[in-house]
Every structure is written in C-alpha cells, then in structure tokens.
Amino acid sequence: MVAVFVAFTIVSCNKKLDRLPTNDITAEKAYSTALGYKEAFAKVYASYALTGNAGPAGNADIVGLDEGQNADFLRTFWKAEELPTDEAVIAWGDAGLQDFHNMNWSSDNGFLKGLYYRSLLQITLANEFLRQSTDDLLSSRGISGTDADEIRKYRPEVRFLRAYQYWVLMDLFGDPPFITEAEKVGASLPKQISRKELFNYVESELKEIETELPAARTNEYGRADQAAAWALLARVYLNAEVYSGTQRYADAITYSKKVIDAGFKLIPDYRNLMLADNQLNTDEFILTINYDGLHTQGYGGTTFLTHASVGGKMSPAKSGINGGWGGLRTTKTFADLFPDYTGALDQRAEFDLTGQNVDINDETVFNDGIGVVKYRNVNRDGTYGKSLDFSDIDFPIFRLAEMYLVYAEASLRGGGGDNATALGYINLLHARAGAAPVESINLDMILNERAKELYWEGHRRTDLIRYGRFTTGNYLWPWKGGTKNGRAVEDFRNLYPLPSSDVASNPNLTQNPGY
C-alpha cells in the first residue's frame, strides 16, 4: 500500500477524537484527487502496522507516545491481552510494565494510554475518510466514473476497521468516548457510550456492511471482506454476555459457521503459522496485519513478538533475528496444559528451554520462565526473512481455527449447534498438531484448547474473563496478583481504566469503577 502523507495527532491536552491534520496538509488538499483518497485509505490500514510516516521512528502519528514502546497497536494490544495472564510474563522494568502481570495497573499506565489513543486515532482516520468520501464531496472535487466507484468500495472496509477498533475499546475499556463521521470536526468533546450500547453499535455496523464488503476470500490479502465481518461478529457474540448482559451463543454459531463454510481450511503444519512467509497461509488466514522487514519497519508488531521472546542462551539465528531483547516468556502453569514441552505429542508446544528455568522466582529475570518460539522470522524453507532487524511475519487478526473453537464453545453453552460437529472441529485441530484425538469435549477442555491453539495471539485475557477465571481464585498462575503462587484480585480489574488525563480533560467521561 502507498504511504500516505497526512499525519494525524492526538495529544493528552486535547481530547477531541476528530482533528484536522496538524501539519500544512489539510483534509481539503489530501482528499483533492483520486490518488489522495487511495493514500488516505492506505493510511487507515497502515496505522495498524506502523506508528508514523517515517519508520521505524520519526514523524509519529501520536505526539507524546514512544514509538519504541507504546505507540504501536499490536504491541500495546498484545501486552494488554497477554501479560496479565498465565500465557506471558516480561522481564523489563519500564514504568507500568510489571503492573500487567501483577494486576495492579493504574489509570496512569503509559501502555494502556498508548493503546487507548492508538485505537482512537484509527477511529479518527476512519471517520475522516468516511466524512470526506460522500457522493456530494466526490462530485464537488470532480471525481467520477471508475475512480468514484473505487472510492465507494473502500467505505465498507473502512467501516469494518472502525468497528474492529470499537470492539477493542469495548473489550478492554468498557465505556469509551464515541464519535462517528456524522459529528462535525472539533465541534464538541466526545460523549461516552456504554458498553452495551457500543455492543449494539458494533453489531449493527457489521451487519449493515456485511453485503457491501467483497465476498469471502475475494479481496486483496490483508484487506477485509465478508469473512472478516462474520469472524468479528462470531467473536463479539461469543462474548455478548460480558459485553451486553445477554447471551448470544446461537448467533456465535451462525456466524462462525458462515466463515467455516466459506472455503477456508487449516494449513497442514501448525509450526508454519507464524513464519516469515506466512502470507502463504491464505487458506486459514481470514484477515491479517501485514508486515515487511524492509517496508513496515517499527519496534512493535511481530518484530516485538519475535525479538522480545529471545534472550539468555536461546539462539537468535533460529528465530531469524540478529539478537534477542530478553523480555517475553511463559509460565509453567500455561506450559503444563500441553502433554509435554517438546512438541512431540502436540506440535503447538513451541517452547525453548535452552538455559531457562521452568519456575519463575523473579519476573524481571529473563532466564526464569519458559521460552516461546512461536514467532520466527524464518521462511518455511529455512531461509531468513528480508531483514534480521524487522520481521516479515504477518499477524492473523482472525483465522479459521478460532472459528472452530467459537462454534464448539457456543454449542456446549447451549447455542444450538451440533456437538458431534464441534467434536470434529476439535479433532481437526488435534490432527493438524499431531495430538491424540479426543472422544468428547466439555467447556473446560475448550478453554484449554483455545489456550493451546491461540496462545500469544491476543485472546487469553478475554477468554479468562468469559470463563470467570481472570480475577478470581478459581484459576491461579505464578505471580498473578503479584504473589509467587498467584492470588485472586479485585473484580474491577476485568476492565482497564480510561487514562486519567482523558477523564480529567473531558467532563463527559466517567472513570470505570475501582480506579
């Protein structure tokens, strides 16, 4: 995609979600030609993978955030979803970072602030594109014919990306500020929307664009189509009781089955899912964030996941990088979900114990904890990615395996699916992993299967909350709540706080309880 020349910024002293560019390229200039629209459309997608307009750092999208730490979407989203759980610990001592696994974060946490503003920026970009691409404005700018038709086709994709970011805010923060393209830029501070209302909005948006998006598996790789909308609806419906107070498991079955029946299939080897040439996994991948070691350079995304998970005596060469950052590991509690650590009985166990202690006596010591080598900047033929510094690995936002698991769980929860079909889906995952088949399934098993299949892909916190095991004493892991053997924490930590600076400067916002 072409890099766009428009920079949008959000700073803590100004909480309006929609702002004109702060440089001399105004919206009127940026959207004056068909090429300008294409570049702005590219920016909506590119902001998922990049932190600014001059990678790996410089000319940042968001003033006041560190492009190496808390300005990237995937890096901050991943931390918020994985670090408070049994799946990940981190050794670094940056302010607020250890608070995730210790589950004692505050409303001043810089990483949560980075995620919050990144999501809002991406919503801002989407709103502006939709605002500028109406038929009246296209006509007034002399854009017609095939150019105008192509721009109109961009709009449902942009609405999908906005709905996805509102899902992120709904899942992690509950009641965020809310604004669409209907509001005039800068007219007022955004109002707050309740989690239930936002659930209804996301659902309605996805259903409205469902028939407008390209048919499943027909759009360009890395761009949204009908299957992406179905997959997000399936995920939202599986968690509907958490978000809205009402179960929607029948709908989770309906939409996961739409994806399953759209012609996707599992790739043969689980270990090829997160390699440098995983753009070949189009049979399984539904929507991806695309990375290229030469053209999307940054310190977040899968560059972070590849480098931060290597350290100590582990081999950087095996992961296709020039050196590890010595940060991320997993806990024995999580690794014990597998029959062994070698992957011999389940290939999904992509662990490395070289020089590592199984038990974690100190979260800040990299050698305490089990190494994870799921993300490797190596092609399936053994050659390296394009750069040893920055990753080529694409990140699947949705893939088929998740839809199998959604169907199975929703069926067991009374959604009306077929349990035999659900069992068959689980055994497809086992067969691909070289694991023994199972004869029956239950909800506890599905939670464990989700962990084994989807670990380090940004699901675990949401899953544990849905099962009532995130904050409670029903499930403990090392250093949960800041104690070596783990402890229950307050239930208000099922939601993250809105940044204190945002609440202080926008009287329309009410902080989440407990913060």
N, C-alpha and C positions, 0 to 999 in steps of 0.2 A: 504493500500500500504506500501511496505517496505521503511523505511527511507534510503536515500542514504547517502553515506559517503563522497561525494565530495562537497566541498564548493567553490562557485564561488563568486568573489567580484568585485564590480565596485566602484571606488572612484573618487572624483571630479578632482583629478590631472591627471587622466588617462582616456581618453575618447574613447578608443578603445572598441567597443561593444563585441568583442570576445577575451577572455583571457583564458589562461590555469589556472587551479586551483592554488591558491596562497599557498596552503599547500603542504605537501610532497606526496599527492596522485595525480599523474598526470593522464591525459586522457589515456595514454597507460596502466596504471595499472587499472584504473577504468573500462575500456572497454575491459579488457583482458578475461573475461568469460561471459557466457550467463547470469549468475546471476548479474554481473556488469551492463550489458545492462538493465536488468529489474529494477535494483535500479536507474539507471540514468533516465529511462523512468518514474519511480515513482516520481523522483525529479522534472521533468517538470510539472507534475500535482500538486505535493505537494507545489510548490512555489506559487501557487495561495492561499493557505490556511495558510502557515507558513512563518515566517520571517527568519528562520535559521535552524540549525540542532540540536538545544537543546532548546525546548520550555519550558516555554513561552518566554524566552530570554536567550541569550548566544550563542556563535558560529554563529554570524549573517551572512546572505548571503552577505550583502552590508555594507562595512565598512563606518562609518561616519553617518549612519542613526540611529534614535532612534527606537528600536523595539516596544516600547510602544506608539509611536506617528506617525511616518511617514515611516515605513519600510514595512508595510503590504499592499498588493494590494487592497483588498476590502475596507479597512478603508480609504485609500487615494483616491481611485476612487470614493467612495461614497461621500466624502467631496467635491470633485471637481464637481460632478454632482448635488448634492442636496443642499449644503449650500448656493450657490449664488441665490437660487430660493425661491419661496413662500412656498416651502414644508418644509424647515428646517432652524432653527437658532441654535446656540450653545452658551453656557454661558461662556466657558473657555477663558482665556486671553493669551494663548500661542502665541508667536510672529507669526504673519501672519494669525492666525486662523480667527479673526474677519474680516479680509480683504475679505474673501469669500462673506459673505452676504452683506457687504458694497460695494463690487465690486470695490475694489481699490488695488488688489493684484499687486505685482511687480515680476520681473524676479528673485528675490532672495527669493521668498516664499519657505520655507522649506518643506511644504506639497506637493506642486507641484513638487519640486525636488524629493521628495520621490517616488511619483507616476511615474514620468518620468524614474527614474533609476530602479524601480521595473519592469516596463514594458520592459525596455531594458535588464534587467537581464533575464527575462523569454524568451525573444527572443534569448539571448545568449545561454541559456540552450538548447533551441530547435535547434538552429544552430549546436551546438556541437554534439547533438545526431544524427542529420541527417548527419553530416560530418563523424561521426565515424561508421555509420551503413550501409555503402555501401557494395555491394556484395563482392568487392575486399577485403575490410578490414575484413569482417566476415570470408572470406575464409582464409586470411593470419593468422588469430587468431585461426584457427581450429574449428570455429563454423559453424555447418552444420545441415542438416536434419531439424527436427521439431524445434530445437532451433533457427536456422536461419530463418525459416518460421515465427515463432512467432515474432521475432525482426522486420522482414519486415512489419508485420501487425501493428506494433507500429508507423511506419513512417507517415502514413496519419493522425493519431491522433496528432502527434507532429506538423505536418504542419498546422493542424487546429488551435492548440493552439497558434502557432506563428502568423497566420493570425488574430486571435482574438486580440492579443496584438497590432498588427499593426493597427487594427481598433481603438483600444483605443487611440493610439498616433495620428492617423488621425483625430479622432473626437475632441480631446481636444487640441492638439498642432499644427495640420495642416501639417507642413512640417518638419518631424523629420529626424534624421540620419537614414540611411538604410544600412543593410548588410544582406547577406544570408550565407548559408553554402558554397557557391561557392568561397567566398573570403578566402584567406589564413589568418590564425590567426595572428594578430598583424602586418600584412604587411603594413597597412596604416590606417590613420584616416578615419572613415566612411564618405561617401558623403551624402549630403542632398537630399531628394526626395520631389517632390512637392505633394501637397495633391491630385491633380488629378491623377498623376502617381501612387500614393500609392493606390488610389481607384481602378485603373485598376489592380494593382498587387494583392490586396486582392480578387477582383472578380475572377481573373484568377486562383489563388491558390485554392479557394474554389471549383471552377468548375472542376479543374483537379483532386482533391481528392474526389469529390462527389461520384464517382462509386467505389472508393477504400476503403472508410470507411465502417464499418459494416452497414447492413441495419437498417433502423429506428427501434428503440425500441428493438434492439437485443444485444447491448453492455452492459457491466457491468455498474451498476448505478454510475453516476459521471464521466463517460468517454464519449467522443464524438462519435457520429455516423452520419449517413446521415442527420438525422433530425436536428442536431446541425448546420451542414453546411448550410442547407436550411434556418434555422432560422436566422443565421447571414447574409446570402445573402438577405433575406427579409428586415432585419433591415437596411443594407447598401443601398439597392435600395430605400427604403423609404426616405432616407436622401441624395440620389445621387445628387440632385441639389445643395445642400450645399457643398458637397464634390468635385464634378466634374464640376458643372455648367450645367449639363444636367439632365432632369427629367427621371426617370426610374420606374414610377409607375406601368406600365404593368408587369415589372419583379418582383416588390414587390408583386403583386397579385399572380403571378405564383408560387413564392417560399413560400409565406405564405400558399397558398392552398396545396402545397406539404406536409407541416407539418400538416395542419388541416386534410388532408385525410390519414394520416399515422396511424390513430387509437388512437390518444390522445383524452382525454375528460376532462372536468372540474371536479375537485373533488367536492363533494356535498356542503361542508361548507367552505366559504372563510376564516373564522377565524382559520381554521386548516392549512393554507398555511405555516405559519411561526412559527410552534411549534417545540418542541424538537424532536418529532418523525416524522418530515415531510419527512423523507426518504420513507414513505409510499405513498407519493403523485406521484408515478411513472406514473399515468395516465395523469397528467398535466405537470409534470416537464420534460423538454427536455434535459437540461444539468445543473448540479449543481456544486458549490464548496462545498465540503463535510467537515463538522466539527464534532468533537467528543470531549466532555468535558474532557476526560481522555487522549486522544492520539493526539489531534491537539491543544494544549494549546498555546494561544497567546492573545495579547491585541487588536487585530484587528478583522476583520471578523464579525460574528454575535455576538460574545462576546461584541464587541464595541457597536453594534446596540441595544443589549438587556440592557446592563448596563448603557450606556450613556443616555438613554431615560427615566430613572427612577431617581427621586430626590424629594426634598421637602417632602410633605405629601403623596406622592404616595407610594404604597405598593410594596416593593421588592419581597415579597413572591408571589404575584400574577403573577410576571414575572419569578418566579423560580430562583431567584438570591439571593445572600447573602447581597446585598446592592447596591444602585444606585450610579452613578457617577455624576448625576445632570448636564447634558450637553445639550441634544438634545430636542427640542420642535418643534412645527409647528406654523404657523401664522393663524390669524383669516381669512385672505383672502383665504387661502387654505381650511380651515375647512368649510368655507361658501359655498364651492362647493357641499357639502352634504346637504340634506334636513333638517337634524338635527344632533346634535353632539353625540347622544346616540347610534346610530346604529339601532334604532328601525325601521327606514324607509329605511335604507341601511346598511347592516351589515359590509360593508367595512369601515365604520367610526369607527375605533378602537382608540378612544380617551379617555383620562382620565383627568378630570378637577379637581380632588381632590387637593385642595389648590392652584390651578393655576388661574392666571388672564388671561382673554381672550385676552386683549390688551397687546402689548409689549411696555413698556415705557423704558426699558433698556435691550438690548440684552444680557448683561452679568449677568442678574438676572434670575436664572432658573425658578422661580415662575411666571415670565412674559412669557406667551405663553402657548399653548395648548399641553398637554401631549399626546404622541403617544405610544400605547402598541401593535403595530402590531407584534413585535418580542418578543416571550415569551418562555423562556426555561422550558416549561411545556409540558408534553405529553397530548395527547387528552383525556386520562382517568383521568387527574388531577394530576398525579404524576410528580415529578420533573425530570429534566434531570440528567445525571450521575454526574455532578458537579455543585455546586452553584456558582463557580468562573468562569467557562468557559462553553461556550454554545455548545449544541448539534445541534443547528438549522443549516440546510444546506441552502445555498443561491442559488436560481434559477437564473442562467445566462439567461436562456430562459425558458419560459413556454407558454402553449397553449394560454392563454388569450391575450398575446401580439400579437400573430399571428392573432387572430380575429380582433384586433384593427388595425393592419397593413393592413389587407385586406379591412376593412371598410374605412379607410382614403384614401388608394390608389384608391379605387373605386370612392370615392367622388372627388378626384383630377383628374379624367379622365383616370385612368389606364385601363378601360375596364372591370372591374368586374361587378357583378350583385348587384345593390343597395338593392334589396329585400333580397338577401343572406346576405349582410352586416348588414342590419337591424336585421335579425335573429340572427346573431352573438352577436350584442349588447344586444339583449333581453335575450340571454342565460346568459350573464354576470349579467344582472339585476335580472333574475330569481334566479340565484345562491345566489345573495346578498339579496334577499328578497325585492328588489326595484320594483317600479311600471314599467310596460312595457312602451315602447315609440312607437309612431306611425310613426315617421320619424326621420331622422338623418341629421346633417349638420357638417361642419368641426369644428365649434366652439364646438359643443357638443362632437365630438370625442376627441378634446384636453382635455376637462373636464373629459371625460370617461377614458382617459389614466391616468389622474391625480388620479382619484378615485380608479382605479383598480391597478395601478402600483406604487403608491407613496412609497417613501423610498426604491425603488428597483433600483435606479441609472439611471433613464430615463429623469428626468424633464428638466435639462438644455438643452439637445439635442432637446427635444420636443419644448421648447420655442424658441430656435433658428430657428428651421424649420418653425415655425409659425410667425417669425418676432417679437417676444414679449419678448425676453430676455433682450436686452439692450435698447429698445425703450420705449417711453412713452405710447405705446398702451396698456400696462398692467403693473400695479404697485402693489406692496405689501409692508407691513411695513418694513422699513429700507433698501429697495432696494436703492443702491447707497449711503447708509449712512445717509439718512434722514428719519425721523419717518414715514412720509406718502409715502415715495418712490419717486424716480425720475428716469428719463432716464439717461443712462450713454453712454460713447463713444462706437461706434460700434466695435472698435478694440477688445473690451473685449469679443466678440464672440469666440475668440481664446485665449488660455492661452499662456504665453511666454515660450520659451525654457529657461532652467536655465542659468543665466548669466555666471556662471562658465564654463558651457559646451561651450557656444558660444565663450568665451574668449580663451579657450584652443584648439578649433578645428576651424581652418580657413575655413573649408568647410561649416560651418554653418552660415546662415544669420538669425538674430532675426526677429520675427514676428513684423509687423508694430505697432507702438504705444508704444513699450516697450524699 
